[in-house]
Amino acid sequence: MSFQIIMKSNRVGLDDHKWDRILSLVAETKCTPFIGAGAASTWIPLASHFSNEWSTNYGYPLDDSYDLSRVAQYLAIKRVKIRNVS
């Protein structure tokens, strides 16, 4: 069973019956809740925020500046090259 949760004005669109059903399924280990990275984005920036900032500040040359792992890998390689040249 799956439920679609719709966020509107910081309110989750489920009635009490559906919440009770979800909690029962979790208690019965038939459902695993998953909270995505965006759930805390009000307080903690998303990875794309950091990757875009780094790509701008350090001249990342590719089109996937939203991908933190790619930007971080580029910066790590660039840093190693700079160390080896010095």
Phi, psi and omega in degrees: 000138178229150178237139175265125180257126182246124180271127175220117177052046179063020177241137180270133186277056175234142176276172184301322180299315180293320177298316179300320179295317178298314180298322177296315179297322177296313180299326179275006184054035176256000180213134177245115179291142178231124178249118183284168182300328182290347182298329181253015187296343175294326184254328183237123180298150176288160180302325181296331176299312180293318182295319178295319179295314180295317182296324177290313184291329187245012173070041177298125191271353186261172183276353183260050183293350177281344187268102185301319182295321179291316180295317179296320178296317178301313181295323178296316179294317179299320180294318179297318179298319179295319179296318182290332179284325183291000000 
